[in-house]
Amino acid sequence: MSKYRRLVWMAALVLVAGLALAKTSNSECVQCHTKVTPGIVHQFHMGKMGNNAYMPLDCSNCHGSAHTNEKDYDKATFPTPDTCMACHPDKVQQFRAGKHDLAWYAMKTQSAWHSQPPEIVKQGYTGCSGCHTIGRKGYVGAEAGNTGPLKYDGGVEMSHYRYGNAQCDTCHTRHMFSKKEAQDPRACSNCHMGFDHPQWEMYMSSKHGIIWDHDGNKGWDQGGRAPTCQTCHMPNGNHNVETAWGFLGLRLPTKENVEKLAGAVKDDALKANLLKLAKLLPSGHYVDLDDDVQWTLDRALILQANEILDANFQPTERFFEIVVQGRAARGPKKFNELRNQMKGICQQCHSKSYVDTFFLNGDKVVKAADHEFAKAIQAVQGLYKDGILKKPKGWKWAPSVAQYYENMTPVELDLYLIYMEYRQRTFQGAFHVSRDYSHWYGWAPLKEHVNRILYEAKRMREEAGK
């Protein structure tokens, strides 16, 4: 390199560095907050947004410029994904199309949510809302009379919350907003752990997680040997984040499935109701393992316990709210698309025959867990039908696993635990290659609680003389 070119290059570096320094370090925001919240300033300067020589950013880019002193701090605006869209339009669009964006709405569809104190489920962010805040506030669904596509209220609900509207900062934490951090499985562990979805514990106890940890926390995309959560669930950085079975391991019975079930029943009224339901369902077949007659009935009973189908197997308003709008259950087209996408990811390391066998076995685990759960549901439904259990005041449906710990009887509390904890762990552990979670934390207590419900239902009948 010539002396002249070297001088020009050095001058350009000095100019660029000077522009970045002037834009961030010397701004009025930074000068003040270095004294008031020095940790935040330090975090911001550690990240690329605080050290971007080509597009240097300042606090005002996300928080506005109305806040100018210590007394008018309430004038500072808080960012939303719409703020991020100015620089990251493709990622925000992917996110908006995915399930994470529906997390807040999905939380509110659950009956139990409405009876909890706001410190836990709303702005307190200490319970469900702590993780579900990744979802957008303001979606309007069936509860408000809208049975069509989800509508957005234009920011009305968001206006009631000063904090918790950013969404993107759930994974790209403030104020560094690190891409590397968000690509680390530990970024997922804050929410995907514990009672109902211990995917983090399952991953870390699987060979995938052990190899990732052994290799210095380097995943497939960073030169390591093992896939991370992001490798499988966010291929090529896609922020959609959807899976075939979904969080609850549900999929819709198809028109053909229900017609076969209708043909197998002898009760004319039930047959007529099933055929009526079949007309409303999507047509098609599921890859690998389609629903047989028994599995279709089991799945319909599970949808009843979720307040999605009524006692006559007809869709309730919650069918639209949870399944259609909240996308809690897949139809064959979407299920097959997501299943084949995931298989393709697995086949980067494993043979097609191995992958096909692995996924088929996972489906069979779901099927077996569903059948056990359905037996318990039928037992509790029978107690209501015969008047041994009475529907609690204010409840529209019973029994209901969507009421969670608000259930009042031991058999119904066990039913909720089967659904939200043990059944979840059984099939999630199978798909995440965590043997102990699938069996001893899943299948074993699932069977235990089903047997307990069957025994208790029999005892209650004897006590009631029925």
The 8 nearest C-alpha neighbors of each residue, nearest first, counted from 0:
[[1, 5, 4, 2, 3, 6, 8, 7],
 [2, 0, 4, 3, 5, 6, 7, 8],
 [1, 3, 5, 4, 6, 0, 7, 8],
 [4, 2, 6, 1, 5, 7, 0, 8],
 [5, 3, 7, 1, 6, 2, 8, 0],
 [4, 6, 2, 8, 3, 7, 1, 9],
 [5, 7, 9, 3, 4, 8, 10, 2],
 [6, 8, 4, 10, 5, 9, 11, 3],
 [9, 7, 5, 11, 6, 10, 4, 12],
 [10, 8, 12, 6, 11, 7, 5, 13],
 [11, 9, 7, 13, 12, 8, 6, 14],
 [12, 10, 14, 8, 9, 13, 15, 7],
 [13, 11, 9, 15, 14, 10, 16, 8],
 [12, 14, 10, 16, 11, 15, 17, 9],
 [15, 13, 11, 17, 12, 16, 10, 18],
 [16, 14, 18, 12, 17, 13, 52, 11],
 [17, 15, 13, 19, 18, 14, 12, 20],
 [16, 18, 14, 20, 15, 19, 13, 21],
 [19, 17, 15, 21, 16, 20, 22, 14],
 [20, 18, 52, 22, 16, 55, 17, 21],
 [21, 19, 17, 24, 23, 22, 18, 16],
 [20, 22, 18, 25, 19, 23, 17, 24],
 [21, 23, 19, 20, 18, 26, 55, 24],
 [24, 22, 20, 26, 57, 21, 25, 19],
 [23, 25, 20, 26, 29, 21, 22, 30],
 [26, 24, 21, 23, 30, 22, 29, 27],
 [25, 27, 29, 28, 23, 24, 22, 30],
 [26, 28, 30, 29, 31, 25, 32, 67],
 [29, 27, 26, 31, 30, 32, 58, 59],
 [28, 30, 32, 26, 31, 27, 33, 24],
 [29, 31, 27, 33, 28, 32, 26, 25],
 [32, 30, 29, 28, 33, 34, 27, 35],
 [31, 33, 35, 36, 34, 29, 30, 37],
 [32, 34, 37, 30, 31, 29, 36, 35],
 [33, 35, 32, 31, 37, 36, 30, 29],
 [34, 36, 32, 33, 37, 31, 38, 30],
 [37, 35, 32, 38, 39, 33, 34, 40],
 [38, 36, 33, 40, 39, 34, 32, 35],
 [39, 37, 41, 40, 36, 42, 33, 43],
 [38, 40, 42, 41, 37, 36, 43, 174],
 [41, 39, 43, 37, 42, 38, 33, 44],
 [40, 42, 38, 44, 39, 43, 37, 45],
 [43, 41, 175, 45, 39, 174, 40, 44],
 [42, 44, 175, 174, 40, 49, 45, 41],
 [43, 45, 49, 41, 46, 42, 50, 40],
 [46, 44, 42, 43, 175, 41, 49, 47],
 [47, 45, 175, 44, 43, 48, 49, 177],
 [46, 48, 50, 49, 51, 45, 175, 44],
 [47, 49, 51, 50, 46, 56, 55, 43],
 [48, 50, 44, 43, 47, 46, 51, 56],
 [51, 49, 47, 48, 44, 52, 46, 19],
 [50, 52, 55, 54, 48, 47, 53, 49],
 [51, 53, 19, 55, 15, 54, 50, 16],
 [54, 52, 51, 55, 15, 19, 18, 50],
 [53, 55, 51, 52, 56, 19, 48, 50],
 [56, 54, 51, 19, 52, 53, 22, 50],
 [57, 55, 49, 48, 54, 60, 23, 22],
 [56, 58, 59, 23, 60, 22, 55, 49],
 [59, 57, 60, 61, 62, 28, 56, 63],
 [58, 60, 63, 62, 64, 61, 57, 28],
 [61, 59, 58, 57, 62, 63, 56, 64],
 [60, 62, 59, 78, 63, 58, 82, 77],
 [63, 61, 76, 59, 75, 77, 58, 60],
 [64, 62, 59, 76, 65, 61, 60, 75],
 [63, 65, 59, 66, 62, 67, 75, 60],
 [66, 64, 74, 63, 67, 75, 71, 76],
 [65, 67, 74, 75, 72, 64, 71, 68],
 [66, 68, 65, 71, 64, 69, 72, 28],
 [69, 67, 70, 71, 66, 72, 31, 28],
 [70, 68, 71, 72, 67, 66, 31, 35],
 [69, 71, 68, 72, 73, 67, 66, 74],
 [72, 70, 73, 66, 74, 68, 69, 67],
 [71, 73, 74, 66, 75, 70, 69, 68],
 [72, 74, 71, 75, 66, 76, 70, 161],
 [75, 73, 66, 72, 65, 71, 76, 63],
 [76, 74, 66, 62, 73, 72, 63, 65],
 [75, 77, 62, 63, 74, 78, 61, 73],
 [76, 78, 62, 75, 79, 61, 165, 162],
 [79, 77, 165, 82, 61, 62, 76, 80],
 [78, 80, 165, 81, 82, 164, 166, 77],
 [81, 79, 83, 82, 84, 165, 91, 167],
 [80, 82, 84, 79, 83, 85, 78, 91],
 [83, 81, 80, 79, 84, 78, 85, 61],
 [84, 82, 80, 85, 81, 87, 86, 79],
 [83, 85, 88, 87, 81, 86, 82, 91],
 [84, 86, 83, 82, 87, 88, 81, 80],
 [87, 85, 84, 83, 88, 82, 89, 90],
 [86, 88, 84, 90, 89, 83, 85, 91],
 [89, 87, 84, 91, 90, 92, 86, 85],
 [88, 90, 92, 91, 87, 93, 84, 94],
 [91, 89, 93, 92, 88, 87, 238, 94],
 [90, 92, 94, 88, 93, 89, 84, 95],
 [91, 93, 95, 89, 94, 90, 88, 96],
 [94, 92, 239, 90, 238, 96, 91, 95],
 [93, 95, 238, 91, 239, 97, 96, 92],
 [94, 96, 92, 100, 93, 97, 91, 239],
 [97, 95, 93, 94, 239, 92, 98, 100],
 [98, 96, 239, 94, 95, 99, 240, 100],
 [97, 99, 101, 100, 241, 240, 102, 239],
 [100, 98, 102, 101, 134, 97, 133, 94],
 [99, 101, 134, 98, 95, 135, 102, 97],
 [102, 100, 134, 98, 104, 99, 103, 105],
 [101, 103, 134, 131, 105, 99, 104, 100],
 [104, 102, 134, 131, 106, 105, 101, 132],
 [103, 105, 107, 101, 106, 102, 138, 108],
 [106, 104, 102, 108, 107, 103, 325, 101],
 [107, 105, 103, 104, 108, 109, 102, 131],
 [106, 108, 104, 109, 105, 112, 103, 113],
 [107, 109, 105, 106, 110, 321, 104, 320],
 [110, 108, 107, 111, 112, 401, 106, 105],
 [109, 111, 402, 112, 401, 113, 108, 107],
 [110, 112, 402, 109, 113, 114, 403, 401],
 [113, 111, 110, 109, 114, 115, 107, 120],
 [112, 114, 111, 115, 110, 107, 109, 116],
 [113, 115, 112, 111, 116, 110, 405, 402],
 [114, 116, 112, 113, 120, 117, 119, 111],
 [117, 115, 118, 119, 120, 114, 121, 113],
 [118, 116, 121, 120, 119, 115, 123, 122],
 [117, 119, 123, 116, 121, 120, 122, 124],
 [120, 118, 126, 125, 117, 123, 116, 121],
 [119, 121, 128, 117, 126, 127, 118, 124],
 [122, 120, 117, 123, 128, 119, 118, 124],
 [121, 123, 124, 118, 117, 160, 120, 128],
 [122, 124, 118, 119, 125, 121, 117, 120],
 [125, 123, 129, 128, 122, 126, 121, 119],
 [124, 126, 119, 129, 123, 128, 127, 118],
 [127, 125, 119, 128, 120, 129, 124, 123],
 [126, 128, 129, 120, 130, 131, 125, 119],
 [127, 129, 131, 124, 120, 130, 132, 126],
 [130, 128, 124, 125, 127, 126, 131, 132],
 [131, 129, 132, 128, 190, 127, 133, 124],
 [130, 132, 128, 103, 102, 133, 134, 129],
 [131, 133, 134, 130, 128, 103, 129, 163],
 [132, 134, 166, 131, 169, 99, 130, 102],
 [135, 133, 100, 102, 103, 101, 132, 99],
 [134, 136, 100, 103, 101, 137, 133, 164],
 [135, 137, 157, 156, 138, 103, 134, 104],
 [136, 138, 156, 152, 151, 154, 139, 157],
 [137, 139, 151, 150, 136, 149, 152, 104],
 [140, 138, 150, 149, 151, 137, 143, 152],
 [141, 139, 145, 149, 142, 143, 320, 138],
 [140, 142, 145, 144, 146, 320, 143, 319],
 [141, 143, 144, 140, 145, 320, 316, 139],
 [144, 142, 141, 145, 140, 139, 146, 320],
 [145, 143, 141, 142, 146, 140, 139, 316],
 [144, 146, 141, 140, 147, 143, 139, 142],
 [147, 145, 141, 319, 144, 140, 148, 320],
 [146, 148, 145, 149, 140, 141, 324, 319],
 [149, 147, 324, 150, 146, 140, 145, 323],
 [150, 148, 140, 139, 324, 138, 147, 151],
 [149, 151, 139, 138, 148, 152, 140, 145],
 [152, 150, 138, 153, 137, 139, 149, 154],
 [151, 153, 137, 154, 155, 138, 150, 139],
 [154, 152, 151, 155, 137, 156, 157, 138],
 [153, 155, 157, 152, 156, 158, 137, 151],
 [156, 154, 158, 157, 152, 153, 137, 159],
 [157, 155, 137, 158, 159, 154, 136, 152],
 [156, 158, 154, 159, 160, 155, 136, 137],
 [157, 159, 155, 156, 160, 154, 161, 164],
 [160, 158, 157, 156, 161, 155, 122, 154],
 [161, 159, 157, 158, 162, 122, 163, 156],
 [160, 162, 159, 158, 163, 77, 164, 157],
 [163, 161, 160, 164, 77, 165, 122, 157],
 [162, 164, 165, 132, 160, 161, 166, 122],
 [165, 163, 79, 166, 162, 157, 135, 78],
 [164, 166, 79, 78, 167, 163, 168, 80],
 [167, 165, 133, 168, 169, 164, 134, 80],
 [168, 166, 169, 165, 171, 170, 80, 133],
 [169, 167, 172, 171, 170, 166, 165, 173],
 [170, 168, 167, 166, 171, 172, 133, 165],
 [169, 171, 181, 168, 172, 186, 167, 187],
 [172, 170, 176, 168, 181, 177, 169, 167],
 [171, 173, 168, 176, 170, 169, 174, 175],
 [174, 172, 175, 176, 168, 171, 42, 43],
 [173, 175, 43, 42, 176, 39, 172, 46],
 [174, 176, 46, 43, 42, 173, 177, 45],
 [177, 175, 171, 172, 173, 174, 46, 178],
 [176, 178, 180, 179, 175, 171, 46, 181],
 [177, 179, 181, 180, 182, 171, 176, 170],
 [180, 178, 182, 177, 181, 183, 171, 176],
 [179, 181, 177, 183, 182, 178, 186, 171],
 [180, 182, 170, 178, 171, 183, 179, 186],
 [181, 183, 179, 180, 229, 178, 184, 186],
 [182, 184, 185, 180, 181, 186, 179, 227],
 [185, 183, 186, 187, 228, 227, 182, 188],
 [184, 186, 188, 187, 183, 189, 199, 180],
 [185, 187, 184, 183, 181, 188, 170, 189],
 [188, 186, 185, 184, 189, 191, 190, 199],
 [189, 187, 185, 191, 199, 190, 186, 192],
 [188, 190, 187, 191, 186, 192, 185, 130],
 [191, 189, 188, 192, 130, 187, 193, 129],
 [192, 190, 188, 198, 197, 196, 199, 187],
 [197, 193, 191, 199, 196, 190, 198, 188],
 [192, 194, 197, 196, 195, 191, 200, 198],
 [193, 195, 420, 196, 197, 192, 419, 424],
 [194, 196, 420, 419, 193, 423, 197, 424],
 [195, 197, 192, 198, 191, 193, 194, 423],
 [192, 198, 196, 193, 200, 199, 191, 201],
 [199, 197, 201, 191, 200, 196, 192, 202],
 [200, 198, 202, 188, 192, 201, 197, 191],
 [199, 201, 203, 197, 198, 202, 204, 192],
 [202, 200, 198, 433, 204, 199, 203, 205],
 [201, 203, 208, 199, 205, 204, 200, 198],
 [202, 204, 208, 200, 205, 201, 209, 199],
 [205, 203, 201, 202, 200, 433, 208, 209],
 [206, 204, 433, 202, 207, 208, 203, 432],
 [205, 207, 209, 208, 210, 204, 432, 203],
 [208, 206, 205, 225, 210, 209, 211, 226],
 [207, 209, 203, 211, 202, 205, 210, 206],
 [208, 210, 206, 212, 211, 207, 203, 213],
 [209, 211, 213, 207, 212, 208, 214, 206],
 [212, 210, 208, 216, 214, 209, 225, 213],
 [211, 213, 216, 209, 210, 214, 215, 208],
 [214, 212, 210, 215, 211, 209, 216, 208],
 [215, 213, 211, 212, 216, 217, 210, 223],
 [214, 216, 213, 217, 212, 211, 223, 210],
 [217, 215, 212, 211, 214, 218, 213, 183],
 [218, 216, 223, 221, 215, 211, 214, 222],
 [217, 219, 223, 221, 225, 226, 220, 227],
 [218, 220, 223, 226, 225, 224, 222, 221],
 [219, 221, 218, 222, 223, 230, 226, 217],
 [222, 220, 218, 217, 219, 223, 224, 216],
 [221, 223, 219, 220, 218, 217, 224, 225],
 [224, 222, 218, 219, 217, 221, 225, 214],
 [223, 225, 219, 218, 222, 226, 210, 211],
 [226, 224, 219, 207, 218, 211, 223, 210],
 [225, 227, 219, 218, 230, 207, 228, 231],
 [226, 228, 230, 229, 218, 184, 225, 231],
 [229, 227, 230, 184, 231, 232, 226, 233],
 [228, 230, 233, 232, 227, 231, 182, 234],
 [231, 229, 227, 234, 226, 228, 233, 232],
 [230, 232, 229, 228, 233, 234, 344, 227],
 [231, 233, 229, 240, 228, 230, 234, 241],
 [232, 234, 229, 237, 236, 240, 230, 231],
 [235, 233, 236, 230, 237, 231, 232, 229],
 [236, 234, 237, 233, 230, 229, 238, 220],
 [235, 237, 233, 234, 238, 229, 230, 90],
 [236, 238, 233, 235, 239, 234, 93, 90],
 [237, 239, 94, 93, 240, 233, 90, 236],
 [238, 240, 97, 93, 94, 237, 96, 241],
 [241, 239, 232, 238, 233, 97, 98, 242],
 [242, 240, 239, 98, 97, 245, 243, 232],
 [243, 241, 245, 244, 337, 240, 338, 232],
 [242, 244, 334, 337, 338, 245, 241, 329],
 [245, 243, 248, 242, 249, 250, 246, 247],
 [244, 246, 242, 248, 243, 247, 249, 241],
 [245, 247, 248, 244, 327, 196, 249, 242],
 [248, 246, 249, 245, 423, 244, 327, 328],
 [247, 249, 244, 245, 246, 250, 365, 423],
 [250, 248, 328, 247, 244, 245, 251, 329],
 [249, 251, 328, 329, 330, 252, 244, 248],
 [250, 252, 330, 329, 328, 253, 249, 280],
 [251, 253, 256, 295, 257, 250, 254, 280],
 [254, 252, 256, 255, 281, 282, 280, 251],
 [253, 255, 277, 282, 280, 257, 256, 281],
 [254, 256, 258, 253, 257, 259, 282, 283],
 [257, 255, 253, 259, 254, 258, 252, 295],
 [256, 258, 260, 259, 254, 255, 277, 261],
 [259, 257, 261, 255, 260, 256, 274, 254],
 [260, 258, 262, 257, 256, 261, 255, 292],
 [259, 261, 257, 292, 263, 262, 258, 256],
 [262, 260, 270, 258, 263, 259, 264, 273],
 [261, 263, 259, 260, 264, 258, 270, 265],
 [262, 264, 260, 261, 259, 265, 292, 270],
 [265, 263, 261, 266, 262, 270, 260, 269],
 [264, 266, 267, 263, 270, 269, 262, 261],
 [265, 267, 269, 268, 264, 270, 271, 261],
 [268, 266, 270, 269, 265, 271, 264, 272],
 [269, 267, 271, 270, 266, 272, 273, 265],
 [268, 270, 272, 266, 271, 267, 273, 311],
 [269, 271, 261, 267, 273, 268, 272, 266],
 [270, 272, 268, 274, 269, 273, 267, 275],
 [273, 271, 275, 269, 270, 274, 276, 311],
 [272, 274, 276, 270, 275, 271, 261, 277],
 [275, 273, 277, 271, 276, 272, 258, 270],
 [274, 276, 272, 273, 277, 278, 271, 279],
 [275, 277, 273, 274, 278, 279, 313, 272],
 [278, 276, 254, 274, 280, 279, 275, 257],
 [277, 279, 276, 275, 280, 254, 274, 281],
 [280, 278, 277, 276, 281, 275, 254, 314],
 [279, 281, 254, 277, 253, 278, 282, 276],
 [282, 280, 253, 254, 330, 283, 279, 331],
 [281, 283, 254, 253, 255, 280, 284, 331],
 [282, 284, 331, 253, 281, 285, 255, 254],
 [285, 283, 331, 289, 286, 282, 253, 255],
 [284, 286, 289, 331, 288, 335, 287, 283],
 [287, 285, 288, 335, 289, 284, 331, 338],
 [286, 288, 359, 285, 289, 355, 358, 362],
 [289, 287, 286, 285, 290, 362, 359, 363],
 [288, 290, 285, 284, 291, 286, 287, 256],
 [291, 289, 294, 295, 256, 288, 292, 252],
 [290, 292, 294, 293, 295, 289, 256, 259],
 [293, 291, 260, 295, 294, 259, 296, 290],
 [294, 292, 296, 295, 291, 297, 260, 290],
 [295, 293, 297, 291, 296, 290, 292, 298],
 [294, 296, 298, 292, 293, 297, 290, 291],
 [295, 297, 299, 293, 294, 298, 300, 292],
 [296, 298, 294, 373, 300, 295, 299, 370],
 [297, 299, 301, 295, 300, 296, 294, 302],
 [300, 298, 296, 302, 301, 297, 295, 303],
 [301, 299, 303, 297, 302, 298, 373, 296],
 [300, 302, 298, 304, 303, 299, 305, 297],
 [301, 303, 305, 299, 307, 300, 304, 308],
 [304, 302, 308, 300, 306, 305, 301, 307],
 [305, 303, 399, 301, 302, 306, 400, 398],
 [304, 306, 302, 303, 307, 401, 400, 399],
 [307, 305, 303, 304, 308, 396, 399, 302],
 [308, 306, 318, 302, 317, 305, 315, 303],
 [309, 307, 303, 314, 312, 313, 315, 302],
 [310, 308, 312, 313, 311, 303, 315, 314],
 [309, 311, 312, 308, 303, 313, 396, 300],
 [310, 312, 309, 313, 272, 269, 308, 273],
 [313, 311, 308, 309, 310, 272, 314, 273],
 [312, 314, 308, 309, 311, 276, 315, 272],
 [315, 313, 308, 318, 307, 309, 312, 316],
 [314, 316, 317, 318, 308, 307, 309, 313],
 [317, 315, 318, 319, 141, 320, 314, 307],
 [316, 318, 320, 315, 319, 307, 321, 306],
 [319, 317, 307, 315, 316, 322, 314, 320],
 [318, 320, 323, 317, 316, 322, 321, 324],
 [319, 321, 317, 141, 324, 318, 140, 325],
 [322, 320, 325, 318, 317, 319, 327, 324],
 [323, 321, 326, 327, 318, 328, 325, 319],
 [322, 324, 319, 326, 325, 321, 320, 318],
 [323, 325, 320, 326, 322, 319, 321, 149],
 [324, 326, 321, 322, 327, 105, 323, 320],
 [327, 325, 322, 323, 328, 324, 321, 329],
 [326, 328, 322, 325, 321, 329, 245, 249],
 [329, 327, 250, 249, 322, 326, 251, 330],
 [330, 328, 250, 334, 251, 333, 331, 326],
 [329, 331, 251, 332, 333, 334, 250, 281],
 [332, 330, 334, 285, 333, 335, 283, 284],
 [331, 333, 335, 334, 330, 336, 283, 329],
 [334, 332, 336, 335, 331, 330, 329, 337],
 [333, 335, 243, 331, 337, 336, 329, 332],
 [336, 334, 338, 332, 333, 337, 331, 286],
 [335, 337, 333, 339, 334, 338, 340, 332],
 [338, 336, 340, 243, 334, 339, 335, 242],
 [337, 339, 335, 341, 243, 340, 336, 334],
 [340, 338, 342, 336, 341, 337, 335, 343],
 [339, 341, 337, 343, 338, 342, 336, 344],
 [342, 340, 344, 338, 343, 339, 337, 345],
 [343, 341, 339, 345, 344, 340, 346, 338],
 [342, 344, 346, 340, 341, 345, 339, 347],
 [343, 345, 341, 342, 346, 347, 231, 340],
 [346, 344, 342, 347, 343, 349, 348, 341],
 [347, 345, 349, 343, 348, 344, 350, 351],
 [346, 348, 345, 344, 349, 343, 350, 342],
 [349, 347, 346, 345, 350, 344, 225, 224],
 [350, 348, 346, 345, 347, 354, 353, 351],
 [351, 349, 353, 352, 346, 354, 348, 347],
 [350, 352, 354, 353, 346, 355, 349, 342],
 [353, 351, 355, 354, 350, 356, 349, 357],
 [352, 354, 356, 350, 351, 355, 357, 349],
 [353, 355, 357, 351, 356, 352, 358, 350],
 [356, 354, 352, 358, 357, 353, 351, 359],
 [357, 355, 359, 353, 354, 358, 360, 352],
 [356, 358, 354, 360, 355, 359, 353, 361],
 [359, 357, 361, 360, 355, 356, 354, 362],
 [360, 358, 362, 356, 361, 357, 287, 355],
 [359, 361, 363, 357, 358, 362, 356, 364],
 [362, 360, 358, 364, 359, 363, 429, 430],
 [363, 361, 359, 365, 364, 360, 366, 358],
 [362, 364, 366, 360, 361, 365, 367, 359],
 [363, 365, 361, 367, 366, 362, 426, 368],
 [366, 364, 362, 368, 363, 426, 367, 369],
 [365, 367, 363, 369, 364, 368, 362, 370],
 [366, 368, 364, 370, 369, 365, 363, 371],
 [369, 367, 365, 371, 370, 366, 422, 364],
 [368, 370, 372, 366, 367, 371, 373, 365],
 [371, 369, 373, 367, 372, 368, 297, 366],
 [372, 370, 374, 368, 373, 369, 367, 375],
 [371, 373, 369, 375, 370, 374, 368, 376],
 [372, 374, 376, 370, 297, 375, 371, 369],
 [375, 373, 377, 371, 372, 376, 378, 370],
 [374, 376, 378, 372, 373, 377, 449, 452],
 [377, 375, 373, 379, 378, 374, 380, 372],
 [378, 376, 380, 374, 375, 379, 381, 373],
 [377, 379, 375, 381, 376, 380, 374, 453],
 [378, 380, 382, 381, 376, 377, 375, 383],
 [381, 379, 377, 383, 382, 378, 376, 384],
 [380, 382, 384, 378, 379, 383, 377, 385],
 [383, 381, 387, 379, 385, 380, 388, 384],
 [384, 382, 388, 386, 380, 381, 385, 387],
 [383, 385, 381, 382, 386, 380, 387, 388],
 [386, 384, 382, 383, 387, 381, 388, 465],
 [387, 385, 383, 388, 384, 382, 389, 381],
 [386, 388, 382, 385, 383, 389, 463, 460],
 [387, 389, 383, 386, 382, 390, 385, 384],
 [390, 388, 383, 391, 386, 387, 397, 382],
 [389, 391, 397, 392, 394, 388, 383, 396],
 [392, 390, 394, 389, 393, 397, 407, 395],
 [391, 393, 394, 390, 395, 389, 396, 397],
 [392, 394, 391, 395, 390, 396, 397, 110],
 [395, 393, 392, 396, 391, 390, 397, 399],
 [394, 396, 393, 397, 390, 392, 306, 391],
 [397, 395, 394, 399, 398, 306, 390, 309],
 [398, 396, 399, 390, 395, 394, 304, 383],
 [397, 399, 304, 396, 380, 400, 411, 379],
 [400, 398, 397, 304, 401, 402, 305, 396],
 [399, 401, 415, 402, 403, 305, 304, 414],
 [402, 400, 399, 403, 110, 305, 109, 111],
 [401, 403, 111, 110, 400, 405, 399, 406],
 [404, 402, 401, 400, 405, 415, 111, 406],
 [403, 405, 406, 402, 412, 415, 111, 407],
 [406, 404, 402, 403, 407, 111, 412, 114],
 [407, 405, 404, 412, 411, 408, 402, 403],
 [406, 408, 405, 409, 411, 412, 404, 391],
 [407, 409, 411, 410, 406, 412, 413, 388],
 [410, 408, 412, 411, 413, 407, 406, 452],
 [411, 409, 413, 452, 412, 408, 414, 455],
 [412, 410, 414, 413, 408, 409, 406, 415],
 [411, 413, 409, 415, 414, 410, 406, 408],
 [412, 414, 416, 410, 411, 415, 409, 448],
 [415, 413, 411, 417, 412, 416, 410, 418],
 [414, 416, 400, 412, 418, 413, 417, 403],
 [417, 415, 413, 420, 419, 418, 414, 412],
 [418, 416, 421, 414, 415, 422, 445, 420],
 [417, 419, 415, 422, 416, 420, 421, 414],
 [418, 420, 416, 195, 417, 415, 423, 421],
 [419, 421, 195, 416, 423, 417, 418, 422],
 [420, 422, 441, 417, 445, 424, 423, 425],
 [421, 423, 425, 418, 424, 417, 420, 441],
 [424, 422, 420, 421, 425, 426, 427, 419],
 [423, 425, 441, 427, 421, 428, 422, 437],
 [426, 424, 437, 441, 422, 442, 423, 428],
 [425, 427, 429, 428, 365, 424, 423, 364],
 [428, 426, 424, 430, 429, 425, 423, 431],
 [429, 427, 437, 433, 431, 436, 426, 424],
 [428, 430, 426, 432, 427, 437, 431, 361],
 [429, 431, 427, 428, 432, 361, 426, 358],
 [430, 432, 428, 429, 433, 427, 202, 201],
 [433, 431, 429, 430, 205, 428, 434, 201],
 [434, 432, 428, 205, 201, 436, 431, 435],
 [433, 435, 437, 436, 432, 438, 428, 429],
 [434, 436, 438, 439, 437, 433, 440, 428],
 [437, 435, 440, 428, 434, 438, 433, 441],
 [436, 438, 425, 428, 441, 434, 435, 429],
 [437, 439, 442, 441, 435, 436, 440, 443],
 [440, 438, 443, 435, 441, 436, 442, 437],
 [439, 441, 436, 438, 437, 435, 444, 424],
 [442, 440, 425, 421, 424, 437, 438, 439],
 [441, 443, 438, 445, 425, 444, 446, 437],
 [442, 444, 439, 446, 445, 441, 438, 447],
 [445, 443, 447, 446, 442, 441, 448, 421],
 [446, 444, 442, 421, 448, 443, 447, 417],
 [445, 447, 449, 443, 444, 448, 442, 450],
 [446, 448, 444, 450, 445, 449, 451, 443],
 [447, 449, 451, 445, 450, 446, 444, 452],
 [450, 448, 446, 452, 451, 375, 447, 445],
 [451, 449, 453, 447, 448, 452, 454, 446],
 [450, 452, 448, 454, 449, 453, 455, 447],
 [453, 451, 455, 449, 410, 450, 454, 456],
 [454, 452, 450, 456, 451, 455, 449, 457],
 [455, 453, 451, 457, 452, 456, 450, 458],
 [454, 456, 458, 452, 457, 453, 451, 459],
 [457, 455, 459, 453, 458, 454, 452, 460],
 [456, 458, 460, 454, 455, 459, 453, 461],
 [457, 459, 455, 461, 460, 456, 462, 454],
 [460, 458, 462, 456, 461, 457, 455, 463],
 [461, 459, 465, 463, 457, 462, 458, 464],
 [460, 462, 464, 458, 463, 459, 465, 457],
 [461, 463, 459, 460, 464, 458, 465, 457],
 [462, 464, 460, 461, 465, 459, 387, 458],
 [465, 463, 461, 462, 460, 459, 387, 458],
 [464, 460, 463, 461, 462, 385, 387, 459]]
